């Protein structure tokens, strides 16, 4: 599937900002099922310094500095991406078992397995607790295939948690979202990552976009798509496999990856430092994901 993506972020400040330093994760990354064919980032007001680099996790990070006074900041990221379906359906029933995966993760010297172990540990926004471990255990029969167990966990989170944008924000601790059983895609991803790490399976946070299709007979609204979050778990046989607990599914070719890391803090779409600005700015975000036939 081929898509064009237009992601606009606008900050309106109460007082003048004299200058700012920022890093954005808005450029889709290349992966085993995705290729970024083209990208362009435009910033207004104009940047004094701007550069792209590969961060620690292999994401494209866009760094920029504005040295002129401004009351409004607009970042527009335009990309063209080609995606493919994951090849993991058969492994849901016939892949490596939980027991076999645990043994390989613990003893193999394979370089990819060794690298995956980094994602077994706590991270700034994902910390394992006994309550998380107890919740996760119900899905992980040792003789069940690992990916079937992860799909079971995905379905349980989908059933047990209410999607409620008013319940949390980007800074809500994992333990609060877990206790309340409410939140948004970021919270569901953090819960599932914590569960997987608690069971000894490496898991990462995936940030990106999900194409949303309009109801039959209706035109798609420009800017109606949104940023999205899901997870990937590492299987010693199948590699990284992506699951979407918000939608109770494997990630499909409609899931477009921007960046991945340990948790949300590693892949924030935009973060930085400003001088001035007054009170909390007004933030407007618009995302349009357009399928190219």
Buried (B, 14 or more C-beta within 10 A) or exposed (E): BBBBBBBBBBBEBEEEBBBBBBBBBBBBBEBEBBBBEEBEBEBEBEBEEBEEEEBEBEBBBBBBBBEEEBBEBBBBBBBBBBBEBBEBEEBBEEBBBBBBBBEBBEEBEEEEBEEBBEBBEEBEBBBBEEEBBEBBEEBBBEEBBBBBBBBBBBBBBBEEBEBBEEBBEEEBEBBEBBEBBBBBBBBBBBBBBBBBBBBBBBBBBBBBBBBBEEEEEEEBEEBEBBBBBBBBBBBBEBBBBBBBBBBBBBBBBBBBBBBBBBBBBBBBBBEBEBEBBEEEBEEEBBBBBBEEE
